[in-house]
């Protein structure tokens, strides 16, 4: 290699002995378990970053100071890696060049730890946009692959694998002159290398380019697949794992190439799903999940089901390690406080008007309770969960055709004397609930009582999975006479909510929330008993389950509505909620689930919430104000003030909506004495869609509850509403539409000046929130939003608002009239006065344009629309 003068001088850099000792001392101290020492070390390291050649010392310790112990050398490299991440653009050229050349010269260090550290360092430099500025990196690493020295080859491959993982996109772009055209054929040669470690690296490198259908790989796809098949029986688990991963991804992107070999691949994956190595088995099990999403699944797998189903069912048993990790032998742990890392962050779901219609596909499905999620403290994804998820999707593919393969197994499992086997049977029964529901119905009268009995099994893990499985059959339970199954199930679930095991409490609480959603007012006769249990749980639960309890209470309020508004129930429920409310600080994230819960409770209790409303209202307004203030500071001086968590504001707005909806006109004095409308004006313009969504919901609710306070702001609000009629954010758009409807009903003729701002977008949106196709191309009848909501109060209200506007300004609607007709036709049975409004507008339009024009116009309608308008409205 030819060095120019300057680099040559830098290259002969030598450390100052005293400086070196000082840095080694720091590296030793930073390995100390004492946090105070660690903090001091952090400060010293930050100070040393002022010296340009500090990083030379770090690379020197990593690559040259062979006398030091490996952990210290590796640590030096990792500190250097962090410096590269934070300050790379400030490194002097000489230092950068020195680091780069040292990395390449030491990629073959005899220690695996040092090789890996050098590899991480190279990748970090490469990912700082340096692949362009380090043109000899890839050629050099590729040529090192051919080295006779194993360490050099392995080190280079390790680095290449990390680069392929981190920089896959830029490797496949013109920026670098498409190095993959050389790299991929090169990697394929190493699939047959004598070292298992090298074979594994080679497959892992190529795997990075499957999902993106990289051209360079697609050119060699046949030789890639052939080479994979050759590795199928590899003795090294890591190689088998990468082969399985490759086949799973190929299933998604190149099904055409796998089809001819499908029979053998399925046989192979069946073996691998039973691999001794759990990581291999897990990768292989993903294959069934992916295959189930492909249209050909049903035909391809049908002959393999007799083998596959027992393998999946077998994979659903807890392994011995799972049981140890889950403390499966600890039955009573309710008094042990939760560790904070057990508590997963939760995401608030903003309020959407027409919330009760989520099943109609307006909202994105976010139904977390249905996940197969019974053991979330083990590594989040394991063979048990993957097998259960695969069985769940296959049940949805084959429906009741799966049962002949499952039922004989279930018989053995469900009544087995070993608890681990019985537990897996209960999980199987839950996993097939959705897909095989019809076929299971004849067996449920026998199974449900058996499961209700299992709720008091002596093993906590059996009790918890039984809660989940029963929740999957809640719909059927509720469809039977209440005394038969609902009452005994509810009684036993409520006992489990007070179980002495935290995992069981959690599962029971979630299952009970599902039961509440299904049973709704069927629960009214048992309210006192339910509230007794839920309130008692307050005093019993540790942190994590308390959050799930809030959800169960909120869901109860949503499900029974105004039936909750009885003095004796309010007396039971409100004191513990308010006590928690007073204990929590404004910055505490536990406010989210509590505010959501109170929002449901306030809506349900209506006037019953009055005694509690003032402090709750005040605090919500404060939370909104605080968050907005923090956001302003952060916008002005981002380095001094951190960004607020806007969830606080969203949840507070939603609770205010709940109050407005529940209290109606009674909220008037609270609004009068606060600056909420000014705050809303800011929230309605927030960058974050969820904030806007919740503020529009609140606007609609306040319009209904106390329009006298909203009216003075209409001139400010309407233009903002107009700009948010953007179907890209369907929930924002939905709430803005609804708010406009409510405002139009209140304003009547005074709405005239604002109509031009919104009418055109509204009529368009009613008809096409999904795709900007025109209706004429989109002849599928009843295709879209307001049509996909069932006829309901919100829809009624939004339509009245729009009709009010059209009758005030008929000419505004002419160019979009076909959309209006289509939306009108989506109503199955509107209330009489709304039907009259539709009739008036349709006939008015027809008279205005004349018969001839109307005929030409209506000839463009899809047939179902034409027939429907003729039948219902006589046009």
C-alpha positions, 0 to 999 in steps of 0.5 A: 500500500502506498502512504502519502507523507502526512498519513505516514507520519500519523501512522507512526504515532506513538503513545505517551507512556504516562497518558497510556497508563492514565487511560488504562487506569480509567478502563480498569475503573470503569469495570468496577461495579460501584456506580459512583466510580462509574459516574466519575469515569464517564466524566473523565472520558468526556473530558478526554474527548477534547484531546484529538489523539485520545482516540489513537490511545483507545485504538492502540489499546485495542489492537496493539497492547497485547499484554493487556487482558482481553476485557480491557482491550475490548472495552477500549474498543467499545468506548472508541465505538461510542466516540465514533457514534457521537463525535466522528465528524470532529476527528482529525483526518490523521486520527481517522486514517490511523483508526481505519488502517489499524482496524483492517490490520487487526481484523484477524486478531487471535482472540474472538472477542477482539475480532468481534470488537474490531468488527463492531468498530468497522461497522460503526464507522461504515454506518456513519456514511463512511462506506463512501469515504472508505472505498477500500473497505469492502474490497479489502474485507472481501480479499481477506476472506480468501486468507489461509489464516482462519482468524483473518477469514472469520474476522473479515466475515464477522465484520461483513455480516455486521455491515450487511445487517447495518447498511443493506440499503446503501450496499444495493444502491448506485452510490457505491457502484453496486458492490453486491454484484461481486459480494453475493457470488463471493458469499455463495462460494463459502456455503461449502467452507470447512468451518461451520462458523464461516458457513454460518456467516456466509448464509447470514450475509446473503440472508440480509438481501432476501426481503428487499429482493435485491437484484444481485441476489435475484440473479443468483437465486437458483444457486442460492437455493441449491446451496441452501438445500446442500446445508440442510443437514449441517451439524452446526445449529447456527447454520441450520438456524440461518438456513431455516430463516432463509427459507422463511423469507424466501417463502414471502418473496420467491414462492415461485422458486420454492414451489417445485420443492415444496414437499421436501421443504415442508418435510425438512421444516417438520424435522427442524421444528423438532430440532434439539436446539430451541433457536433452530426450532423457533426459526423453523416454526416461523415457517408455518406462520408465514406459509399460513399467510400465503394463498397456496397454504391450504393446498400445500399443507393439507397432506402434511397436517397429520404430522404437523399438528402434533408437532405444533401441539407438542411445541406448545408445552412449557420447557423446563427452562420456561418453568424456571424463568416463570417461577412456575413453582412459586404459587403465592407471590402477591405480596412481592412488589413488582420490579419496574422492568416488568411493566411494559410501556403502554400506548394510549389509544386516542378517543375516536367518536363512534368508538362502539363501532370498532368492529366495523373496520373504521379503526385499525384493529388494536386488539391486544387481549387476543394475542397469545400472550400468556407468558410475557416475562420470558423472552418475548417470543419463544417456541411455545408462543410461535407454535400457538400462533401458528396453530391459531393461523392454521385454524383460521385457514382450515376452519373445522377441517382442522378438528379431526387432527386436533380433537383426538389430541385434545382428549388426551391433553385436557384430562392429563395427570401431568399439569404441564401437559394439561396446561398445553392442552388448554392453550391449544383449545384457546388457540383454535377458538377463533378458527374452529369455533363452529365445529367446537360448539357441540363440545363446548357444553362439556368443555366449558364446565371442565375449564371453569373447574380448571380455574381452581387448579392447584398450579398457578400456570394452569389457572392463568392459561385457563383464564385466557382460553375461557376469554376466547370462548366468551362470545359463545358463553354469553349467547347461552342462558346466563345461568348455564355458563355465564354465572358460574364463569363470572363467579370463578373469574372474580375469585381468580381476580383475587388470586394469590398469584400475580400472573393469575390476577393479570390473566383473570383481569384481562379475561374479565375485561373481554367477558365484559365487552361480550356480555354488556348489560347481561352483567347488570344483575351482578354489578354489586358483586363485581364491584365488590371484587374489583374494589377489593383488588385495589387494596391487594394488587401490586403496581403492574396489575393495578394498571390492568385493573383500571382497564377492567373497571373502564371496560365495565363502565363502557359495557353497562353504561348508565346502569352504573349510576346508582348511589350505592355503586358510586359509593363503592367505586369512586373513593378508591379511584379518587384516592389513587388519583390524589396519590399520583403526581402529574408526571407519573405515567400511571395517570394514563390508564387511570385517566382512561378509566375515569373517562369511561366512568364519567361517561357512564355515571353521567350526573352521578359524577358531579360530586367528583367533577371539579378537581378532575376537570381542573387537573385535566386542564392543567395537564393540557396547559403544562404539556403545551407550555413544555412543548413551546419551551422545547420548540424554542430551545431544544437543547435546554428543554426536553420534549414533553410526553404528549400522551398526558395531554391526549389522555386529559383531552379524552377525559374532558370529552368523557366529562362533557359527554357524561355531564352534558349541560352541567359542565357549563360552569366548569368551562366558563371558569377555565381557559379550555377553549384557548388551549383547544385552539392550540391542540387542534393545530398540534403536529401530532395527529393523535392530539388533533384527533382528541381535541376534535372529539372534545370540540364535538362534545362541548358543542353538544354540551354548552354551545354558548361557550364554543360559539364565539370561537367558531370563526377561529375553529372552522378553518382548522377543521377544514384543513383536517378533512384529510382522509390520510389520518382517518381518525382525525378526519372522522372526528373533525367531520363529526365536530363539523356536523355537531356545529352545523346542527347548532348553527343552522342558517348561521353556518352559511359563511363557513360552508365553502371551507368544508363542504367540498372535502366533506362530501368527498370524504364521506365516500372515499377515505380509503383510496382516491379512486373516483366512485365511478371506477369503484363500483363495489357498492357500499365501499367506504367510511360512513357506510362502514359504520352501522347506522348510529347516533354519531353517523346520524348527527354527522349527516344531519350536519352535512344536510343542514349545510347543503340545504343552506348552500345547495350550489356548493355540492353540485360537483360532488353530488354523486358522492352524496347520493352514494353516501345517502344510499348507504343508510339502511333505515335512517330516522324519519326526519333524516330520511325527509332531509335526504328526500328533499335534497335529492328531489331538489337537486333533480328539479334544479338540473331538470329530468334530462340532465338528471337522467344523464347524470344518474346513468353514470351510477353503478347499478346497485346505487341506482336501484337503491335510490329509486326504491328508497327515495323515488328518484 
